[in-house]
Structure formats: structure tokens, C-alpha cells
Amino acid sequence: MDMKKIREMFPIFREKQGEQRLVYLDSAATCQRPQNVIDTINDFYSHRNASVHRGVYELSERATGEYEAAREKIRKFINAEDLSEVVFVTGTTEAINFVADAWGRDHVGSGDEIVVTQVEHHANFLPWQRLAKKNAAKVRFLKINQDDFLVDDPEDGLINSKTKIVSLVQVSNVLGNIWRDGQLEAIIKKAKSVGAKVMIDGAQSVPHQKIDVQKLGADFLAFSGHKILGPTGVGVLYINKESHSEVEPYQVGGAMIHDVSYEEANWAEAPAKFEAGTPPFAQVIGLAAAVDFFDKYVDFDELHKYEAKLCAQAMEGLSSIDGIRFLGNKSNLECRGHLITFVVDGVHAHDVAAMLGMRGVGVRAGHHCVQPFAKLINVEASTRASLYMYNDEQDVEIFVNELKDLIKTFKES
């Protein structure tokens, strides 16, 4: 991978923050887009825009062809077995709500149990919490060890005959990789052995590692387009074929019916069954262009090593600053990390982020939508710097130096 060439393909990095270079370290929230994605969306709206499906004129048929070709690209990207397993949604949040409502309402009942980790993003916790309250079920937790910030081995009986779904983040948006070697795979296998479904939140994993849903063995997997170089407003929900008959439509309306009368309706086959209304066809076509970018320029093994190298550089620099406390397993982050979350003693995270922002460095501050975990470890707010393929050593150096100067200024004031 030619990282310098890749960075040049992102037009936003020609911009400056005043006279300073743009140092964008917030890709875990949303990433930047390469020129081919921007051009593809602009070109579609300029020359081929028409609603997909059922249009029998050339413009609509061409748009439909591109839309369904995009589905095939996504299928290959995650190695789904069948096109019908790729469902387009607005993003990871909708995808998890989709499963909690369209599958969960009929399959999780009184006394049943749902298993998540203690560090789930609100998007992979609140839908299950709400479902449990509605259906008199119970949410149980895989605990995070507060010494090494990795998932503890499940307590005996945590996953049992009462467990109906295990819904897990593959990579935490706060801690990075939280799994011990082979642990996630073992938990998925255990869940399947008791007849439970498995949902994977891939929002932070799909952009950074090669995903094979067949090898992973999950029933559902969700990710967002805007975190993998694609547009906002589109994401993917993988639903394996074996689960199609168990999942009701999340929304009903146009396009997703086979037959409807005044008395009843029969749903179309998947994926149409799960895609009511006019789909985000332009965004989907833009997402396909992002996949094209990965296919042409990105080797996930090299990306993994590159991001880890930058992560290690940043952690080494930050470790030289008095009063820095990391959230996450330091060894894991240095070997396979793409984000660093930390607390500065005596300086609020929002002040850190605001002052870095004034110096042209974009980071994120807050509880990062994992408020229950933040309360558990008694951290009101933390700062997160997240890296991607377009960052480089200069970005890291600027970030570390500006933070050092910032903390020095705070301590002297």
C-alpha cells in the first residue's frame, strides 16, 4: 500500500485549518471520503438519477442495475453466501434496532435473556434494554476487566438455555480490541450451541479488517457506510438465510410486498422483504465506490500493521506526558489498534478537545456513547484520537506535540 498516494486521493487534506495542516483524528466517528466516492455520487445525480426497481425506462433500469450491482459488491466484501443476505439500512444504529424489533419482539419473551458486553455503544445496548423491559426479559453482561480492559471469560452459565441472543461489539469505539485470543469465536460457538442468535456490531471492525461473515458464524452483522469511506445515510445489515423466515419486516410500505389486498399482505422474498420504500440508491452506489477503493488500493493486513504502527507511535508520545491515563489494553492497541482513548489528570476532556481543535487537530471528547461503562470506571469524559489509512507519522507528531504544549499551558496557568 502506498500510504502517501492514498492520502492524496482524499481532497479534504488539501484544506488547511488557518495556516496549519489539517490533522483529522476522528475517523471512528466518521471518516473522510476519497475522490472516487465523491465523483461517483456527483456523477450519478448529474447523469443517471432515477428511482430504482419497477421503472421500465432506460434511466431507471440503469439505476436499478447499479443498485443491485452494489449489493453484489457488498456481498463479496463481507463474503456473504447469498445476495439476499445483504440488506441496506441507514446505518449500524438502524440495523441493530431492526433486529431487536423485527426479530426480537417475537423471539425474546418473559424470562429470556440477552447477553451484551459492559462496553457496548448505546446503539447496541439501548435496543436490547428496551426490548427486555417490554417483554419481561433480562439483559446480562460480559464483564470488562478494569485492570487490562479486556473481556473476562464468561461466568459459568452466563450463556445458557434462556439466552436468546448474544449481541457483541467486535471492536470497541472506546477501548479498541477488547477480546482475548480466540475468545469472541468461542463465545459465538457457545451461543450457537444453546440455540441463541448472534449479532455483531461491526461499525469499528469492518473499516479496519477483512470480514468473512461465513467464517465468523454470526446470524446478523451491522456496519455503517460513513465509517468505510462511503456516504452518510447508508449502512448494511447482514441477515443469514437461515434467519430470513424468523425476521419480520422492520418497516412496511412500498416495494417490499408480493401481494396486498384490503384484508392482508404477503411479503416479497428477501432482500426486498426488508427494504420498504424508496431505498437510498445514490448512497448505496456511493458505498459501492468505496468498496471499489478498498478492492483497488487497500490490503487489510498492511492497513492493520500501518494503523498499529501509528497507534504505537502516538501511545509512546503520550506516555511521556505526566498525568495521561489510557483507557484500553496498551499492548493490544500497540499491536492492532486504530484508536486511543485517554484521560488527562486535572484537565477536562472537552477542554483538551476544544484546545486541540483550535490548533487544527480534530479529536473527540465525551463518554463516546458508552455512558454506563464510563460511569462504571468513574470517568466523566475522555478524549479519543482515532486513526485511518490517510493519517501519517506527521499527524501523530503534531498531535502529540500540541497536546504536550497544551497540558504545559494548563499547568502553568
Sine and cosine of phi, psi and omega as CSV:
sin_phi,cos_phi,sin_psi,cos_psi,sin_omega,cos_omega
0.00,0.00,0.75,-0.66,0.05,-1.00
-0.99,-0.11,1.00,-0.09,-0.11,-0.99
-0.91,0.41,-0.57,0.82,0.04,-1.00
-0.91,0.42,-0.69,0.72,0.03,-1.00
-0.90,0.45,-0.65,0.76,0.02,-1.00
-0.88,0.48,-0.72,0.70,-0.01,-1.00
-0.86,0.52,-0.61,0.79,-0.02,-1.00
-0.92,0.40,-0.29,0.96,0.00,-1.00
-0.99,0.12,-0.03,1.00,0.01,-1.00
-0.95,-0.31,0.97,-0.24,-0.16,-0.99
-0.88,0.47,-0.43,0.90,-0.06,-1.00
-0.89,0.45,-0.39,0.92,-0.04,-1.00
-0.99,0.15,0.04,1.00,0.21,-0.98
-0.99,0.12,-0.22,0.98,0.01,-1.00
-0.98,0.18,0.35,-0.94,0.08,-1.00
-0.80,-0.60,0.40,-0.92,0.11,-0.99
-0.99,-0.16,1.00,-0.05,-0.18,-0.98
0.94,0.35,-0.86,-0.50,0.06,-1.00
-0.99,-0.16,0.07,1.00,-0.12,-0.99
-0.98,-0.20,0.43,-0.90,0.12,-0.99
-0.91,0.42,0.63,-0.77,0.09,-1.00
-0.96,0.27,0.86,-0.50,0.08,-1.00
-0.93,-0.37,0.98,-0.19,-0.09,-1.00
-0.98,-0.17,0.94,-0.34,-0.03,-1.00
-0.82,-0.57,0.74,0.68,0.00,-1.00
-0.71,-0.71,0.56,0.83,-0.06,-1.00
-0.95,0.30,-0.32,0.95,0.08,-1.00
-0.93,0.38,-0.41,0.91,0.07,-1.00
-0.99,0.11,-0.80,0.61,0.14,-0.99
-0.36,-0.93,0.60,-0.80,-0.04,-1.00
-1.00,-0.09,0.16,-0.99,0.12,-0.99
-1.00,0.09,0.26,-0.97,-0.07,-1.00
-0.91,-0.42,0.67,-0.74,0.07,-1.00
-0.96,0.27,0.28,-0.96,-0.07,-1.00
-0.87,0.50,-0.57,0.82,-0.06,-1.00
-0.91,0.42,-0.54,0.84,0.04,-1.00
-0.94,0.34,-0.71,0.71,0.02,-1.00
-0.87,0.49,-0.71,0.70,-0.01,-1.00
-0.91,0.42,-0.63,0.78,-0.02,-1.00
-0.89,0.45,-0.70,0.71,-0.01,-1.00
-0.92,0.39,-0.70,0.71,0.01,-1.00
-0.88,0.47,-0.68,0.74,-0.01,-1.00
-0.92,0.40,-0.62,0.78,0.02,-1.00
-0.89,0.45,-0.76,0.65,0.00,-1.00
-0.90,0.44,-0.54,0.84,-0.06,-1.00
-0.98,0.20,-0.53,0.85,-0.19,-0.98
-0.78,-0.63,-0.32,0.95,-0.13,-0.99
-0.71,-0.71,0.26,0.97,-0.10,-0.99
-0.93,0.38,0.87,-0.50,0.13,-0.99
-0.27,-0.96,0.45,-0.89,0.01,-1.00
-0.92,0.38,0.60,-0.80,-0.08,-1.00
-1.00,0.01,0.36,-0.93,0.06,-1.00
0.94,0.34,0.72,-0.70,0.12,-0.99
0.96,0.28,-0.26,0.96,0.10,-1.00
-0.96,0.27,0.77,-0.64,-0.07,-1.00
-0.96,-0.27,0.25,0.97,0.08,-1.00
-0.98,-0.22,0.31,-0.95,-0.21,-0.98
-0.86,0.51,-0.69,0.72,-0.06,-1.00
-0.87,0.50,-0.71,0.71,0.00,-1.00
-0.93,0.38,-0.63,0.77,-0.01,-1.00
-0.91,0.40,-0.60,0.80,0.06,-1.00
-0.92,0.39,-0.67,0.74,0.02,-1.00
-0.90,0.44,-0.66,0.75,0.03,-1.00
-0.89,0.46,-0.67,0.74,0.03,-1.00
-0.87,0.50,-0.68,0.73,0.02,-1.00
-0.92,0.40,-0.64,0.77,-0.02,-1.00
-0.89,0.46,-0.73,0.68,-0.03,-1.00
-0.96,0.27,-0.49,0.87,0.11,-0.99
-0.91,0.42,-0.57,0.82,0.06,-1.00
-0.90,0.44,-0.63,0.78,0.02,-1.00
-0.87,0.49,-0.65,0.76,0.02,-1.00
-0.91,0.42,-0.62,0.79,0.04,-1.00
-0.90,0.44,-0.66,0.75,0.03,-1.00
-0.91,0.40,-0.65,0.76,0.03,-1.00
-0.82,0.57,-0.74,0.67,0.01,-1.00
-0.91,0.40,-0.62,0.79,-0.06,-1.00
-0.86,0.50,-0.62,0.79,-0.01,-1.00
-0.96,-0.29,0.05,1.00,-0.01,-1.00
0.84,0.54,0.70,0.71,0.17,-0.99
-0.94,0.35,0.48,-0.88,-0.04,-1.00
-0.96,0.29,-0.58,0.81,-0.16,-0.99
-0.66,-0.75,0.53,-0.85,0.03,-1.00
-0.84,0.54,-0.57,0.82,-0.05,-1.00
-0.91,0.42,-0.22,0.97,-0.02,-1.00
-1.00,0.08,-0.11,0.99,-0.03,-1.00
-0.98,-0.22,0.93,-0.37,-0.04,-1.00
-0.90,-0.44,0.77,-0.64,0.00,-1.00
-1.00,0.01,0.76,-0.65,0.00,-1.00
-0.74,-0.67,-0.10,-1.00,0.00,-1.00
-0.99,0.12,-0.35,0.94,-0.01,-1.00
0.25,-0.97,-0.09,-1.00,-0.04,-1.00
-0.87,0.50,-0.66,0.75,-0.03,-1.00
-0.86,0.50,-0.75,0.66,0.02,-1.00
-0.90,0.44,-0.63,0.78,-0.04,-1.00
-0.87,0.50,-0.69,0.72,-0.02,-1.00
-0.95,0.31,-0.65,0.76,0.10,-0.99
-0.87,0.50,-0.62,0.78,0.05,-1.00
-0.81,0.59,-0.80,0.60,-0.06,-1.00
-0.92,0.39,-0.69,0.73,-0.01,-1.00
-0.87,0.49,-0.60,0.80,-0.04,-1.00
-1.00,0.04,-0.81,0.59,-0.16,-0.99
-0.97,0.24,-0.44,0.90,0.13,-0.99
-0.97,-0.24,-0.71,0.71,-0.15,-0.99
-0.90,0.43,-0.63,0.78,-0.09,-1.00
-0.87,0.48,-0.45,0.89,-0.03,-1.00
-0.98,-0.18,-0.20,0.98,-0.13,-0.99
-0.84,-0.55,-0.06,1.00,0.07,-1.00
-0.86,-0.50,0.90,-0.43,-0.08,-1.00
-0.81,-0.58,-0.23,-0.97,-0.05,-1.00
-0.84,0.54,0.79,-0.61,0.02,-1.00
1.00,0.09,-0.16,0.99,0.03,-1.00
-0.97,0.25,0.24,-0.97,-0.07,-1.00
-0.77,-0.64,0.54,-0.84,0.04,-1.00
-0.85,-0.52,0.73,-0.68,-0.03,-1.00
-0.91,-0.41,0.79,-0.61,0.09,-1.00
-0.70,-0.72,0.10,-1.00,0.12,-0.99
-1.00,-0.02,0.20,-0.98,0.04,-1.00
-0.96,0.27,-0.15,0.99,-0.11,-0.99
-0.88,-0.48,0.47,0.88,0.05,-1.00
-0.93,0.36,0.61,-0.79,0.21,-0.98
-0.86,0.52,0.53,-0.85,0.01,-1.00
-0.77,0.64,-0.53,0.85,-0.03,-1.00
-0.91,0.42,-0.42,0.91,0.03,-1.00
-0.94,-0.35,0.36,0.93,0.09,-1.00
-0.78,-0.63,-0.78,0.63,-0.07,-1.00
-0.87,0.50,-0.65,0.76,0.04,-1.00
-0.87,0.49,-0.60,0.80,0.00,-1.00
-0.97,0.24,-0.60,0.80,0.07,-1.00
-0.88,0.48,-0.70,0.71,0.01,-1.00
-0.91,0.42,-0.69,0.73,0.02,-1.00
-0.88,0.48,-0.68,0.73,-0.01,-1.00
-0.88,0.47,-0.65,0.76,0.01,-1.00
-0.92,0.39,-0.65,0.76,-0.01,-1.00
-0.92,0.40,-0.65,0.76,-0.15,-0.99
-0.95,-0.30,0.25,0.97,0.04,-1.00
0.86,0.52,0.59,0.81,0.07,-1.00
-0.99,-0.13,-0.10,-1.00,-0.05,-1.00
-0.71,-0.71,0.68,-0.73,0.11,-0.99
-1.00,-0.10,0.79,-0.61,0.05,-1.00
-0.88,-0.47,0.38,-0.92,-0.21,-0.98
-0.83,-0.56,0.71,-0.71,0.29,-0.96
-0.98,0.20,0.82,-0.57,-0.14,-0.99
-1.00,0.10,0.57,-0.82,0.11,-0.99
-1.00,-0.08,0.82,-0.57,0.06,-1.00
-0.94,0.34,0.86,-0.51,-0.11,-0.99
-0.98,0.18,-0.06,1.00,0.09,-1.00
-1.00,0.05,-0.67,0.75,-0.04,-1.00
-0.88,-0.47,0.01,1.00,0.04,-1.00
0.84,0.55,0.57,0.82,0.13,-0.99
-0.90,-0.44,0.34,-0.94,0.00,-1.00
-0.95,0.33,0.78,-0.63,0.13,-0.99
-0.94,0.35,0.45,-0.89,0.10,-0.99
-0.85,0.52,0.63,-0.78,-0.05,-1.00
-0.84,0.54,0.63,-0.77,0.10,-1.00
-0.89,0.46,0.50,-0.87,0.03,-1.00
-0.82,0.57,0.79,-0.61,0.05,-1.00
0.99,0.11,0.00,1.00,0.00,-1.00
-0.87,0.49,-0.69,0.72,0.08,-1.00
-0.98,-0.22,0.91,-0.42,-0.15,-0.99
-0.57,-0.82,-0.20,-0.98,-0.06,-1.00
-0.90,0.43,-0.32,0.95,0.06,-1.00
-0.99,0.13,-0.29,0.96,-0.05,-1.00
-0.94,0.33,0.84,-0.55,0.01,-1.00
-0.97,-0.25,-0.50,0.87,0.07,-1.00
-0.48,-0.88,0.63,-0.78,0.13,-0.99
-0.91,-0.42,0.89,-0.45,-0.09,-1.00
-0.86,-0.50,0.92,-0.40,-0.23,-0.97
-0.77,-0.64,0.60,-0.80,0.16,-0.99
-0.98,0.22,0.71,-0.71,0.01,-1.00
-0.99,0.16,-0.63,0.78,0.10,-0.99
-0.69,-0.73,0.81,-0.59,-0.04,-1.00
-0.95,0.30,0.62,-0.78,0.04,-1.00
-0.98,0.19,-0.02,1.00,0.05,-1.00
-0.89,-0.46,-0.71,0.71,-0.12,-0.99
-0.98,-0.19,-0.18,0.98,-0.10,-0.99
0.98,0.21,-0.62,-0.79,0.00,-1.00
-0.94,0.35,0.82,-0.58,-0.06,-1.00
-0.92,-0.39,0.06,1.00,-0.13,-0.99
-0.97,-0.23,0.66,-0.75,0.16,-0.99
-0.97,0.25,0.33,-0.94,-0.08,-1.00
-0.82,0.57,0.84,-0.55,0.05,-1.00
0.97,0.23,-0.02,1.00,-0.12,-0.99
-0.94,0.34,-0.72,0.69,-0.01,-1.00
-0.87,0.49,-0.69,0.72,0.01,-1.00
-0.88,0.47,-0.63,0.77,0.00,-1.00
-0.92,0.40,-0.63,0.78,0.01,-1.00
-0.93,0.38,-0.66,0.75,0.06,-1.00
-0.87,0.49,-0.70,0.72,0.00,-1.00
-0.89,0.46,-0.66,0.75,0.02,-1.00
-0.90,0.44,-0.70,0.72,0.01,-1.00
-0.86,0.51,-0.70,0.71,-0.01,-1.00
-0.90,0.43,-0.54,0.84,-0.04,-1.00
-0.93,0.37,-0.40,0.91,0.03,-1.00
-0.98,-0.20,0.16,0.99,0.06,-1.00
0.99,0.13,0.25,0.97,0.00,-1.00
-1.00,0.08,0.48,-0.88,0.14,-0.99
-0.99,0.14,0.36,-0.93,0.03,-1.00
-0.79,-0.62,0.79,-0.61,0.07,-1.00
-0.90,-0.43,0.73,-0.69,0.04,-1.00
-0.89,-0.45,0.80,-0.59,0.15,-0.99
-1.00,0.08,0.96,-0.28,-0.05,-1.00
-0.98,-0.21,0.32,0.95,-0.08,-1.00
-0.84,0.55,-0.62,0.78,-0.04,-1.00
-0.98,-0.19,-0.11,0.99,-0.02,-1.00
-0.99,-0.16,-0.69,0.73,-0.07,-1.00
-0.85,0.53,-0.59,0.81,0.02,-1.00
-0.94,0.35,-0.26,0.97,-0.20,-0.98
-0.83,-0.55,-0.15,0.99,-0.02,-1.00
-0.53,-0.85,0.44,-0.90,0.00,-1.00
-0.95,0.31,0.80,-0.60,-0.03,-1.00
-0.95,-0.30,0.75,-0.66,0.09,-1.00
-0.82,-0.57,0.99,-0.17,-0.11,-0.99
-0.92,0.39,-0.48,0.88,0.02,-1.00
-0.93,0.36,-0.67,0.74,0.03,-1.00
-0.93,0.35,-0.61,0.79,-0.03,-1.00
-0.89,0.45,-0.66,0.76,0.08,-1.00
1.00,0.09,0.21,0.98,0.04,-1.00
-0.99,0.17,0.41,-0.91,0.07,-1.00
-0.99,0.11,-0.53,0.85,-0.03,-1.00
-0.69,-0.72,0.59,-0.81,0.12,-0.99
-0.56,-0.83,0.66,-0.75,-0.05,-1.00
-0.79,-0.61,0.59,-0.80,0.16,-0.99
-0.44,-0.90,0.25,-0.97,-0.11,-0.99
-0.93,-0.36,0.65,-0.76,0.01,-1.00
-0.89,0.45,-0.61,0.79,-0.11,-0.99
-0.96,0.29,-0.11,0.99,0.09,-1.00
-0.98,-0.18,-0.08,1.00,0.02,-1.00
-0.84,-0.54,0.65,0.76,0.08,-1.00
0.98,0.18,0.00,1.00,-0.05,-1.00
-1.00,-0.07,-0.08,-1.00,-0.02,-1.00
-0.96,0.29,0.25,-0.97,0.20,-0.98
-0.97,0.23,0.28,-0.96,0.10,-0.99
0.99,0.15,0.19,0.98,0.04,-1.00
-0.58,-0.82,0.58,-0.81,0.07,-1.00
-0.43,-0.90,-0.05,-1.00,-0.07,-1.00
-0.76,-0.64,0.71,-0.71,0.19,-0.98
-0.90,-0.44,0.90,-0.43,0.12,-0.99
-1.00,0.07,0.80,-0.60,0.09,-1.00
-0.81,-0.59,0.91,-0.42,-0.04,-1.00
-0.91,0.41,0.46,-0.89,-0.13,-0.99
-0.84,0.54,-0.58,0.81,-0.05,-1.00
-0.89,0.46,-0.36,0.93,-0.04,-1.00
-0.99,-0.11,-0.13,0.99,-0.11,-0.99
-0.83,0.56,-0.68,0.74,-0.06,-1.00
-0.94,0.33,-0.32,0.95,-0.03,-1.00
-1.00,-0.03,-0.19,0.98,-0.09,-1.00
-0.96,-0.28,0.87,-0.50,0.09,-1.00
-0.98,0.19,0.35,-0.94,0.11,-0.99
-0.86,0.51,0.67,-0.74,0.05,-1.00
-0.96,0.28,-0.62,0.79,0.09,-1.00
-0.76,-0.65,0.45,-0.90,0.05,-1.00
-0.83,-0.56,0.49,-0.87,-0.02,-1.00
0.27,-0.96,-0.61,-0.80,0.01,-1.00
-0.95,0.30,0.40,-0.92,0.17,-0.99
0.98,0.18,-0.36,0.93,-0.13,-0.99
-0.96,-0.27,0.24,0.97,-0.01,-1.00
-0.94,-0.34,0.52,-0.86,0.16,-0.99
-1.00,0.00,-0.68,0.73,-0.02,-1.00
-0.40,-0.91,0.64,-0.77,0.01,-1.00
-0.64,-0.77,0.65,-0.76,0.08,-1.00
-0.79,-0.61,-0.05,-1.00,0.06,-1.00
-0.93,0.37,-0.28,0.96,-0.07,-1.00
-0.98,-0.21,-0.55,0.83,-0.09,-1.00
-0.36,-0.93,0.15,-0.99,0.02,-1.00
-0.68,-0.74,0.53,-0.85,0.11,-0.99
-0.88,-0.47,0.76,-0.65,-0.09,-1.00
-0.98,0.18,0.47,-0.88,0.12,-0.99
-0.94,0.33,0.18,-0.98,0.09,-1.00
-0.96,0.29,0.41,-0.91,0.08,-1.00
-0.91,0.42,0.55,-0.83,0.13,0.99
-1.00,0.05,-0.16,0.99,-0.04,-1.00
-0.84,0.54,-0.59,0.80,0.02,-1.00
-0.79,0.61,-0.51,0.86,-0.12,-0.99
-0.97,-0.24,0.09,1.00,-0.08,-1.00
-0.80,-0.59,0.98,0.21,-0.01,-1.00
-0.97,0.22,0.57,-0.82,0.10,-1.00
0.99,0.17,-0.08,-1.00,0.03,-1.00
-0.95,0.32,0.86,-0.50,-0.06,-1.00
-0.96,0.26,0.27,-0.96,0.05,-1.00
-0.98,0.20,0.93,0.38,-0.20,-0.98
-0.91,0.42,-0.62,0.79,0.02,-1.00
-0.91,0.42,-0.65,0.76,0.03,-1.00
-0.91,0.40,-0.63,0.77,0.02,-1.00
-0.89,0.46,-0.67,0.75,0.03,-1.00
-0.91,0.41,-0.59,0.81,0.11,-0.99
-0.91,0.42,-0.60,0.80,0.04,-1.00
-0.91,0.42,-0.62,0.79,0.06,-1.00
-0.88,0.47,-0.59,0.81,0.05,-1.00
-0.91,0.41,-0.57,0.82,0.07,-1.00
-0.90,0.43,-0.66,0.75,0.05,-1.00
-0.90,0.44,-0.62,0.78,0.08,-1.00
-0.85,0.53,-0.65,0.76,0.01,-1.00
-0.88,0.47,-0.72,0.69,0.05,-1.00
-0.86,0.51,-0.73,0.69,-0.05,-1.00
-0.88,0.48,-0.58,0.81,-0.10,-1.00
-1.00,0.06,-0.60,0.80,-0.20,-0.98
-0.88,-0.48,-0.28,0.96,-0.20,-0.98
-0.92,-0.39,0.81,-0.59,0.19,-0.98
-0.96,-0.28,0.90,-0.44,-0.13,-0.99
-0.89,0.46,-0.56,0.83,0.03,-1.00
-0.90,0.43,-0.68,0.74,0.03,-1.00
-0.93,0.37,-0.64,0.77,0.03,-1.00
-0.87,0.49,-0.70,0.72,0.01,-1.00
-0.84,0.54,-0.73,0.69,-0.01,-1.00
-0.92,0.38,-0.64,0.77,-0.04,-1.00
-0.91,0.41,-0.74,0.67,0.00,-1.00
-0.90,0.44,-0.65,0.76,0.01,-1.00
-0.90,0.44,-0.61,0.79,0.04,-1.00
-0.89,0.46,-0.70,0.71,0.04,-1.00
-0.91,0.41,-0.64,0.77,0.01,-1.00
-0.89,0.46,-0.69,0.72,0.02,-1.00
-0.90,0.44,-0.65,0.76,0.04,-1.00
-0.87,0.49,-0.70,0.71,-0.01,-1.00
-0.91,0.40,-0.67,0.74,-0.03,-1.00
-0.93,0.37,-0.58,0.81,0.06,-1.00
-0.89,0.45,-0.69,0.72,0.01,-1.00
-0.91,0.41,-0.68,0.73,-0.01,-1.00
-0.93,0.37,-0.53,0.85,-0.02,-1.00
-0.90,0.43,-0.34,0.94,0.01,-1.00
-0.99,0.13,-0.06,1.00,-0.02,-1.00
-0.99,-0.12,0.81,-0.58,0.05,-1.00
-0.90,0.43,0.68,-0.73,0.10,-1.00
1.00,0.00,0.10,0.99,0.06,-1.00
-1.00,0.03,0.77,-0.64,0.07,-1.00
-0.82,-0.57,0.83,-0.56,-0.04,-1.00
-1.00,0.05,0.60,-0.80,0.18,-0.98
-0.95,-0.30,0.91,-0.42,-0.07,-1.00
0.76,-0.65,0.31,-0.95,-0.01,-1.00
-0.99,0.15,0.93,-0.37,-0.13,-0.99
-0.85,0.53,-0.70,0.72,-0.01,-1.00
-0.90,0.44,-0.69,0.72,0.03,-1.00
-0.87,0.48,-0.69,0.73,-0.04,-1.00
-0.91,0.41,-0.62,0.79,0.00,-1.00
-0.94,0.33,-0.41,0.91,-0.02,-1.00
-1.00,-0.08,-0.55,0.83,-0.09,-1.00
-0.44,-0.90,0.66,0.75,-0.04,-1.00
-0.98,-0.20,0.36,-0.93,0.16,-0.99
-0.70,-0.72,0.07,1.00,0.05,-1.00
-0.53,-0.85,0.44,-0.90,0.00,-1.00
-0.73,-0.68,0.82,-0.57,0.04,-1.00
-0.90,-0.44,0.72,-0.69,-0.11,-0.99
-0.50,-0.87,0.30,-0.95,0.06,-1.00
-0.85,-0.53,0.67,-0.75,0.08,-1.00
-0.96,-0.28,0.89,-0.45,-0.01,-1.00
-0.84,0.54,0.79,-0.61,0.08,-1.00
0.99,0.11,-0.05,1.00,0.01,-1.00
-0.77,-0.64,0.82,-0.58,-0.02,-1.00
-0.93,0.38,0.59,-0.81,-0.04,-1.00
-0.85,0.52,-0.60,0.80,0.01,-1.00
-0.92,0.40,-0.57,0.82,0.07,-1.00
-0.93,0.38,-0.65,0.76,0.05,-1.00
-0.86,0.52,-0.77,0.64,-0.04,-1.00
-0.91,0.42,-0.66,0.75,-0.02,-1.00
-0.91,0.43,-0.68,0.73,-0.02,-1.00
-0.94,0.34,-0.62,0.79,0.09,-1.00
-0.90,0.44,-0.62,0.79,0.03,-1.00
-0.87,0.48,-0.61,0.79,0.04,-1.00
-0.92,0.40,-0.32,0.95,0.00,-1.00
-0.98,-0.22,0.23,0.97,0.09,-1.00
1.00,0.07,0.22,0.98,-0.01,-1.00
-0.93,-0.37,0.89,-0.45,-0.04,-1.00
-1.00,-0.10,0.92,-0.39,0.09,-1.00
-0.77,-0.64,0.06,-1.00,-0.03,-1.00
-0.88,-0.47,0.53,-0.85,0.02,-1.00
-0.68,-0.73,0.50,-0.87,0.03,-1.00
0.67,-0.74,-0.43,-0.90,0.08,-1.00
-0.99,-0.14,0.01,1.00,0.16,-0.99
0.86,0.51,0.55,0.84,0.02,-1.00
0.87,0.49,0.51,0.86,0.17,-0.98
-0.75,-0.66,0.79,0.61,-0.14,-0.99
-0.86,0.50,-0.65,0.76,0.02,-1.00
-0.86,0.51,-0.63,0.78,0.01,-1.00
-0.94,0.34,-0.64,0.76,0.04,-1.00
-0.85,0.52,-0.66,0.75,0.05,-1.00
-0.92,0.40,-0.63,0.78,-0.03,-1.00
-0.86,0.50,-0.64,0.76,-0.04,-1.00
-0.99,-0.14,0.15,0.99,0.09,-1.00
0.87,0.50,0.71,0.70,0.07,-1.00
-0.87,-0.49,0.92,-0.40,-0.03,-1.00
-0.92,0.39,-0.69,0.73,-0.01,-1.00
-0.37,-0.93,0.46,-0.89,0.03,-1.00
-0.67,-0.74,0.23,-0.97,0.02,-1.00
-0.95,-0.31,0.67,-0.75,0.00,-1.00
-0.81,-0.58,0.79,-0.62,0.15,-0.99
-0.93,-0.37,0.84,-0.54,-0.04,-1.00
-0.85,-0.53,0.66,-0.75,-0.16,-0.99
-0.94,-0.34,0.41,-0.91,0.10,-0.99
-0.53,-0.85,-0.09,-1.00,-0.15,-0.99
-0.88,0.48,-0.40,0.92,-0.05,-1.00
-1.00,-0.03,-0.07,1.00,0.10,-1.00
-0.99,0.15,0.32,-0.95,-0.01,-1.00
-0.56,-0.83,-0.02,-1.00,-0.05,-1.00
-0.89,0.46,-0.53,0.85,0.02,-1.00
-0.91,0.41,-0.64,0.77,0.07,-1.00
-0.84,0.54,-0.74,0.67,-0.04,-1.00
-0.90,0.44,-0.68,0.73,-0.01,-1.00
-0.88,0.47,-0.70,0.71,0.02,-1.00
-0.88,0.47,-0.73,0.69,0.00,-1.00
-0.84,0.55,-0.76,0.65,-0.04,-1.00
-0.91,0.43,-0.71,0.71,-0.03,-1.00
-0.91,0.42,-0.66,0.75,0.01,-1.00
-0.91,0.40,-0.62,0.79,0.02,-1.00
-0.92,0.38,-0.66,0.75,0.06,-1.00
-0.85,0.53,-0.73,0.68,-0.02,-1.00
-0.91,0.41,-0.63,0.78,0.00,-1.00
-0.88,0.47,-0.74,0.68,-0.03,-1.00
-0.92,0.38,-0.60,0.80,0.07,-1.00
-0.87,0.50,-0.68,0.73,0.00,-1.00
-0.89,0.45,-0.68,0.73,0.02,-1.00
-0.88,0.47,-0.67,0.74,-0.07,-1.00
-0.94,0.33,-0.47,0.88,-0.01,-1.00
-1.00,0.10,-0.30,0.95,-0.06,-1.00
-1.00,0.09,0.00,0.00,0.00,0.00
